[in-house]
């Protein structure tokens, strides 16, 4: 956050000073800028890169940065209105017109403005990432013989073997031959849904669930059908009912530290979920996205569903990204039977293969002594931040309901209070958006709950991430800012809009 803010500030100062230089004029050297503005060389380099991307300067290696010539008058805008017809033409033929709504995904990918506390982030803060270990791994990987050549289409054998051991456990219930290396979990989920369901088909999803998966389904022309989740995960009896009522042949779930609720599928439900899918002749797509983000107090973790599935019902997705960096996009698909060849064929058509240097770097990283140390440190840090956020919420916003405190993952799922009559003008679907906007004005970015539901939500919610911030002090400040936003939202509420909880501000 601090680094990004200083880069933006320096870039703004340099923009204001560009008029001092004629077109083609040379700007001060990087060393001079470091001394003048008392910033790091990295900050100077990134600020100049930002100006270069805007077309204001051009950088020449070994020579420096130069002001560009003023831009010529822009050409008249073309007429792109014809695209509305072209892009919607397939709707007449498809049962479900394909739309691409990335808003539920970009909320956790877009960087907030400088000074805004990032409670909406979907990845680890740089202070939690194993940056040195990743850099060392990438350096070693780049020097391996053949590291820059074409890898096997299925992935490096050693990396497939590593994922197989992680998923199948010491009993070896998963083999390397059943593993396909993919470029991140989102790519793996896209490949799985394309392989398992044709356009127009229903697909069962947990409710609530990960918005990125809903976006994949809808952009592929699939119809998400919600199945409710409680504190013990998806409800097997409702899952069986949904299979019968919809005729779906795919169910997507997150049995471990579910996003957004944090629920873990109860032991007694695991076999029932697999049985319901097997009886329906359906696949279960298991998104095991945060297994490596278990907290220090989580205890032993249940094995992935695929480890208990000899019949090929489960298509498993596992990833290294959440425990490392958003740019370390290495994941795996695990499947048995003919479906594995279809998954492989779709990936080859879409992307050919995952770049070999990245696969080699993954092998170097997970094979180094730094990897288990990183996971232990991460488990302790995530628990500390989770506890700091829950404590701050109970102190400053006790009226927000926290149904479940997870022992893994990177976020909390909060239900907003209802007003009179069962709905709240302050915190209904519109009020949820109002609180999110007020929070941003107060200097904290939060994620509204509506995008996590494929149908009408039962109540307004918020998701707050505790992993994308600098530390516990920033968490405490973010919750204080959220309290300010809540006070603003209540103050703007129309008279008679459910004052039953307004006194909680005292």
C-alpha positions in Angstrom: 0.0 0.0 0.0 2.8 2.4 1.0 4.8 1.6 -2.1 1.9 2.0 -4.4 1.0 5.4 -2.8 4.5 6.8 -3.2 4.7 5.7 -6.8 1.4 7.5 -7.6 2.5 10.6 -5.7 5.8 10.8 -7.5 4.2 10.2 -10.9 1.8 13.1 -10.2 4.6 15.4 -9.3 6.5 14.5 -12.5 3.4 15.1 -14.6 3.1 18.6 -13.2 6.7 19.3 -14.0 6.8 18.0 -17.6 5.9 21.4 -19.0 9.3 22.6 -18.0 10.8 20.4 -20.7 10.5 20.9 -24.4 9.4 17.8 -26.5 12.4 15.5 -26.6 13.9 17.2 -23.6 15.7 14.9 -21.1 14.3 14.6 -17.6 16.7 14.4 -14.6 18.5 11.1 -14.1 17.0 8.4 -11.8 19.7 9.1 -9.2 18.8 12.8 -9.2 15.1 12.0 -8.8 15.9 9.7 -5.9 17.8 12.4 -4.1 15.4 15.2 -4.9 12.2 13.4 -3.8 13.8 11.1 -1.1 12.3 7.9 -2.6 13.7 4.6 -3.5 15.1 3.7 -7.0 12.3 1.2 -7.4 9.7 4.0 -6.8 11.4 6.2 -9.4 11.5 3.3 -11.9 7.8 2.5 -11.5 6.7 6.2 -11.6 8.6 6.7 -14.9 7.1 3.4 -16.2 3.7 4.8 -15.4 4.3 8.0 -17.3 5.7 6.0 -20.2 2.5 3.9 -20.3 0.5 7.1 -20.5 2.6 8.3 -23.4 4.0 11.3 -21.6 7.7 10.2 -21.6 9.8 7.7 -23.4 12.6 5.8 -21.7 15.8 4.8 -23.5 18.1 2.2 -21.9 21.4 3.8 -20.9 20.2 7.3 -22.0 17.4 8.2 -19.6 13.8 9.5 -19.8 12.6 12.1 -22.4 9.4 14.1 -22.7 7.4 12.9 -25.7 6.0 15.2 -28.4 2.4 16.5 -27.9 -0.1 14.1 -29.3 -1.8 14.8 -32.6 -5.5 15.5 -32.7 -7.4 12.4 -32.1 -9.1 10.8 -35.1 -12.9 10.9 -35.2 -14.5 8.1 -33.2 -15.7 5.1 -35.3 -19.2 3.7 -35.1 -19.2 0.5 -33.1 -23.0 0.3 -32.6 -23.1 -2.7 -35.0 -21.4 -4.8 -32.3 -24.6 -4.8 -30.2 -26.3 -6.9 -32.9 -23.3 -9.2 -33.5 -22.6 -9.9 -29.8 -26.3 -10.7 -29.0 -27.0 -12.7 -32.2 -26.3 -16.1 -30.6 -29.0 -15.5 -28.0 -31.7 -16.7 -30.4 -30.0 -20.0 -30.8 -28.8 -20.7 -27.3 -31.1 -21.5 -24.4 -29.1 -19.2 -22.2 -27.6 -16.1 -23.9 -23.9 -15.9 -22.9 -22.9 -12.8 -21.0 -19.6 -11.9 -19.4 -19.9 -10.0 -16.2 -16.6 -9.7 -14.4 -17.7 -7.3 -11.7 -17.7 -10.0 -9.0 -14.1 -10.8 -9.9 -12.6 -7.4 -10.4 -13.7 -6.2 -7.0 -10.9 -8.3 -5.5 -8.4 -7.7 -8.3 -8.6 -3.9 -8.8 -6.2 -1.9 -6.7 -8.1 0.7 -4.5 -7.0 4.4 -4.5 -4.0 5.4 -2.5 -4.7 5.5 1.3 -7.7 3.1 1.1 -7.4 0.0 3.4 -7.9 -3.1 1.3 -10.5 -5.3 3.0 -11.7 -6.5 -0.4 -8.4 -8.1 -1.5 -8.3 -11.7 -2.7 -4.6 -12.3 -2.3 -1.9 -12.1 0.3 -0.3 -8.7 1.2 3.3 -8.5 -0.1 4.5 -8.8 3.5 2.9 -12.3 3.7 4.2 -13.5 0.3 7.4 -15.5 0.1 9.0 -13.0 -2.2 12.6 -13.9 -1.5 12.0 -17.6 -1.8 10.1 -17.1 -5.1 12.8 -14.9 -6.5 15.5 -17.4 -5.6 13.4 -20.3 -7.0 12.8 -18.4 -10.3 16.5 -17.6 -10.6 17.5 -21.2 -10.0 14.8 -22.5 -12.4 16.0 -20.2 -15.2 19.4 -21.8 -15.1 18.1 -25.4 -15.3 19.0 -27.3 -18.5 16.1 -27.0 -20.9 14.2 -24.6 -18.6 13.2 -22.4 -21.5 12.1 -25.3 -23.8 8.7 -26.6 -24.4 7.3 -28.6 -21.5 5.2 -31.8 -21.7 1.6 -30.8 -22.4 0.4 -32.3 -19.2 3.1 -30.6 -17.1 6.5 -31.5 -15.8 6.4 -35.1 -14.4 8.1 -34.1 -11.1 5.5 -31.3 -10.5 2.6 -33.6 -11.3 4.1 -36.1 -8.9 4.3 -33.4 -6.2 0.6 -32.5 -6.6 -0.4 -36.1 -6.6 1.3 -36.6 -3.2 -0.3 -33.5 -1.8 -3.8 -34.5 -3.0 -3.6 -38.3 -2.5 -1.7 -38.3 0.8 0.7 -40.9 2.0 -1.5 -43.8 0.8 -0.9 -42.7 -2.8 -4.6 -42.7 -3.8 -3.8 -40.2 -6.6 -1.1 -40.9 -9.2 0.9 -38.4 -11.3 -0.8 -39.8 -14.4 -4.1 -38.3 -13.1 -2.7 -34.8 -12.7 -2.8 -32.0 -15.3 -0.8 -28.8 -14.6 -2.8 -25.6 -15.3 -2.3 -21.9 -15.2 -4.0 -20.9 -12.0 -7.3 -22.0 -10.3 -9.5 -19.7 -12.4 -8.2 -21.3 -15.6 -8.6 -24.8 -14.2 -12.3 -24.1 -13.2 -12.9 -22.7 -16.7 -11.5 -25.9 -18.3 -13.5 -28.1 -16.0 -16.8 -26.4 -16.7 -16.2 -26.4 -20.4 -15.4 -30.1 -20.3 -18.3 -31.2 -18.2 -21.3 -29.1 -19.3 -22.6 -28.0 -22.7 -24.0 -24.4 -23.2 -27.5 -24.1 -21.8 -27.1 -26.9 -19.2 -27.7 -26.3 -15.5 -24.8 -26.5 -13.0 -25.3 -26.8 -9.3 -23.4 -24.3 -7.1 -23.2 -23.6 -3.5 -25.1 -20.7 -2.2 -23.4 -18.4 -1.5 -20.3 -19.1 -3.6 -17.3 -17.7 -5.3 -18.4 -15.0 -7.9 -15.6 -15.9 -10.2 -17.0 -19.3 -10.7 -20.5 -17.9 -11.3 -18.9 -15.6 -14.0 -17.3 -18.6 -15.6 -20.6 -20.5 -15.7 -22.6 -17.6 -17.1 -20.0 -16.7 -19.7 -20.1 -20.3 -20.9 -23.9 -20.2 -21.3 -24.5 -22.4 -18.2 -27.4 -21.9 -15.7 -26.2 -21.8 -12.1 -28.7 -23.4 -9.7 -28.1 -22.7 -6.0 -27.8 -25.3 -3.2 -27.8 -23.7 0.3 -24.7 -24.0 2.5 -24.8 -23.9 6.3 -22.1 -24.1 9.0 -21.3 -27.7 8.0 -21.1 -27.1 4.3 -23.5 -28.0 1.5 -26.7 -29.8 2.7 -26.7 -33.3 1.0 -30.4 -33.7 1.1 -30.9 -30.4 -0.8 -28.2 -31.4 -3.2 -29.9 -34.6 -4.0 -33.2 -32.7 -4.5 -31.5 -30.2 -6.8 -30.0 -33.0 -8.9 -33.4 -34.5 -9.4 -35.2 -31.3 -10.0 -32.7 -29.7 -12.4 -31.2 -32.7 -14.2 -27.8 -31.1 -13.7 -24.7 -33.3 -14.2 -22.2 -31.0 -12.5 -21.9 -29.7 -8.9 -19.2 -27.1 -8.0 -18.2 -26.9 -4.4 -15.4 -25.8 -2.0 -15.5 -28.4 0.8 -12.6 -26.8 2.8 -12.9 -23.2 4.1 -15.6 -22.3 1.6 -15.7 -18.9 0.0 -17.3 -16.8 1.4 -18.7 -18.6 4.5 -15.5 -20.3 5.6 -17.4 -23.6 6.3 -15.8 -27.0 6.2 -17.8 -29.9 4.9 -18.7 -32.0 7.9 -17.2 -35.6 7.9 -20.6 -37.2 7.9 -21.7 -35.3 4.8 -18.7 -36.1 2.6 -19.9 -39.6 1.6 -23.4 -38.4 1.2 -22.4 -35.6 -1.3 -20.4 -38.1 -3.4 -23.3 -40.6 -3.3 -25.8 -38.0 -4.4 -23.6 -37.1 -7.4 -22.9 -40.7 -8.2 -26.6 -41.6 -8.2 -27.3 -38.6 -10.5 -24.6 -39.6 -12.9 -22.9 -36.3 -12.2 -19.5 -34.9 -11.6 -18.3 -32.9 -8.5 -15.8 -30.1 -9.2 -13.9 -29.7 -6.0 -12.3 -26.3 -5.7 -9.6 -26.8 -3.1 -8.3 -23.3 -3.3 -7.0 -22.5 0.2 -5.8 -25.7 1.6 -2.4 -24.1 2.2 -4.0 -21.2 4.1 -5.0 -23.2 7.2 -4.6 -21.2 10.4 -2.4 -22.2 13.3 -5.3 -23.4 15.3 -7.0 -25.4 12.5 -6.0 -28.9 13.6 -5.6 -31.8 11.1 -7.3 -31.0 7.8 -9.7 -33.5 6.1 -8.3 -35.0 2.8 -9.6 -33.7 -0.5 -12.8 -35.4 -1.7 -11.0 -36.8 -4.7 -8.8 -38.9 -2.4 -11.9 -40.9 -1.3 -13.3 -41.2 -4.8 -12.1 -44.3 -6.8 -15.0 -43.9 -9.3 -14.0 -40.6 -11.0 -16.9 -38.6 -9.7 -14.6 -35.8 -8.5 -12.6 -33.4 -10.6 -10.2 -31.7 -8.2 -8.7 -28.2 -8.6 -5.7 -27.3 -6.4 -3.5 -24.3 -6.6 -0.3 -22.7 -5.3 -1.4 -19.1 -6.1 -3.3 -18.2 -2.9 -0.3 -19.2 -0.7 2.3 -17.4 -2.8 1.5 -14.5 -5.1 -1.3 -13.5 -7.6 1.3 -13.8 -10.3 2.5 -17.3 -9.3 -0.2 -19.0 -11.4 0.5 -22.7 -11.0 -2.3 -25.1 -10.3 -3.5 -28.7 -11.0 -6.5 -30.6 -12.2 -6.9 -34.1 -10.9 -9.3 -36.5 -12.5 -9.8 -40.2 -13.3 -11.2 -41.8 -16.4 -12.1 -40.5 -19.9 -12.8 -37.0 -18.5 -9.0 -36.5 -18.0 -8.4 -36.7 -21.7 -11.2 -34.1 -22.4 -9.7 -31.8 -19.8 -6.3 -32.1 -21.4 -7.6 -31.5 -24.9 -9.4 -28.3 -23.8 -6.4 -27.0 -22.1 -4.2 -27.7 -25.1 -6.6 -25.9 -27.4 -6.9 -22.9 -25.1 -3.3 -22.4 -23.9 -1.0 -25.1 -25.2 0.7 -25.5 -21.9 1.9 -23.7 -18.7 5.2 -21.9 -19.3 8.1 -24.2 -18.3 10.1 -21.6 -16.3 7.1 -21.1 -14.1 6.7 -24.9 -13.6 10.4 -25.2 -12.9 10.2 -22.3 -10.4 7.3 -24.1 -8.6 9.3 -27.2 -8.2 12.3 -25.2 -6.8 10.0 -23.4 -4.4 8.1 -26.3 -2.9 11.3 -28.4 -2.7 13.2 -25.7 -0.8 13.5 -25.5 3.1 11.9 -22.1 2.8 8.5 -23.6 1.7 7.5 -25.3 5.0 8.9 -22.3 6.9 6.7 -20.0 4.9 3.6 -22.1 5.5 4.2 -22.1 9.2 4.7 -18.4 9.3 1.6 -17.8 7.2 -0.5 -20.0 9.5 0.5 -18.0 12.5 0.1 -14.6 10.7 -3.4 -15.4 9.3 -4.6 -16.5 12.8 -3.3 -13.3 14.3 -5.0 -11.2 11.7 -8.2 -13.1 11.9 -8.3 -12.7 15.7 -7.5 -9.0 15.3 -10.4 -8.5 12.9 -12.9 -10.5 14.9 -12.0 -8.6 18.1 -12.2 -5.2 16.4 -15.6 -6.1 14.9 -17.0 -7.2 18.2 -15.8 -4.0 19.8 -16.8 -1.5 17.2 -19.6 -3.1 15.2 -21.2 -5.7 17.5 -24.5 -5.6 15.6 -22.9 -7.1 12.5 -23.5 -10.9 12.8 -20.5 -13.2 12.4 -22.0 -16.6 12.1 -18.7 -18.5 11.8 -15.1 -17.8 12.6 -13.1 -19.9 10.2 -9.8 -21.7 11.0 -8.5 -21.3 7.4 -8.7 -18.9 4.5 -8.3 -15.1 4.4 -11.7 -13.5 5.1 -14.8 -13.2 7.3 -18.4 -13.4 6.2 -20.8 -10.9 8.0 -24.5 -10.7 7.9 -25.8 -7.1 8.2 -28.6 -6.4 10.6 -32.3 -6.3 9.5 -34.5 -3.4 10.1 -38.2 -3.6 11.0 -40.5 -5.7 9.0 -37.8 -8.2 8.0 -36.0 -6.0 5.6 -33.7 -3.0 6.2 -33.8 0.2 4.1 -30.3 0.8 5.4 -28.9 -2.7 4.8 -31.1 -4.2 2.1 -29.8 -4.9 -1.4 -29.6 -1.2 -2.0 -28.3 -0.5 1.5 -25.6 -3.1 1.0 -24.3 -1.1 -1.9 -24.8 2.2 0.0 -22.6 0.9 2.9 -19.9 -0.3 0.4 -19.9 3.2 -1.2 -19.8 4.9 2.2 -16.9 2.6 3.3 -14.9 3.6 0.3 -15.5 7.3 1.1 -14.3 6.6 4.6 -11.1 5.0 3.3 -11.8 1.3 3.4 -12.7 -1.0 0.5 -15.1 -3.9 1.3 -16.9 -6.5 -0.7 -20.7 -6.6 -0.9 -22.4 -10.0 -0.5 -24.8 -9.8 -3.5 -22.3 -11.1 -6.1 -21.9 -14.3 -4.1 -25.5 -15.4 -4.7 -26.7 -16.9 -8.0 -30.3 -16.1 -7.0 -31.9 -13.7 -4.5 -29.8 -13.5 -1.3 -31.6 -14.3 2.0 -30.0 -11.3 3.7 -27.5 -8.5 3.1 -23.8 -9.5 3.7 -20.3 -8.2 3.6 -17.0 -10.1 3.0 -13.9 -8.7 4.7 -10.4 -9.9 3.9 -7.8 -9.8 6.6 -4.9 -11.0 4.4 -4.5 -8.2 1.9 -3.6 -5.5 4.5 -0.2 -4.6 6.0 -0.9 -5.9 9.6 -3.1 -5.9 12.6 -2.9 -2.1 13.1 -4.3 -1.5 9.7 -7.1 -4.0 10.4 -8.1 -2.1 13.5 -8.0 1.2 11.6 -10.1 -0.3 8.8 -12.8 -1.5 11.2 -12.9 2.0 12.7 -13.4 3.4 9.2 -16.1 0.9 8.5 -17.9 2.0 11.7 -17.8 5.6 10.4 -19.3 4.4 7.1 -22.1 2.6 8.9 -22.9 5.7 10.9 -23.0 7.7 7.7 -25.3 5.2 6.1 -27.7 5.2 9.1 -27.7 9.0 9.2 -28.8 9.1 5.5 -31.6 6.5 6.1 -35.2 7.8 5.5 -37.3 8.3 8.6 -39.1 5.1 9.7 -36.5 2.9 8.0 -36.0 0.7 11.0 -34.4 2.6 13.9 -34.2 -0.4 16.1 -30.4 -0.6 16.0 -29.5 3.1 15.7 -28.7 3.4 19.4 -25.9 0.9 18.9 -23.7 3.8 17.8 -23.5 5.1 21.3 
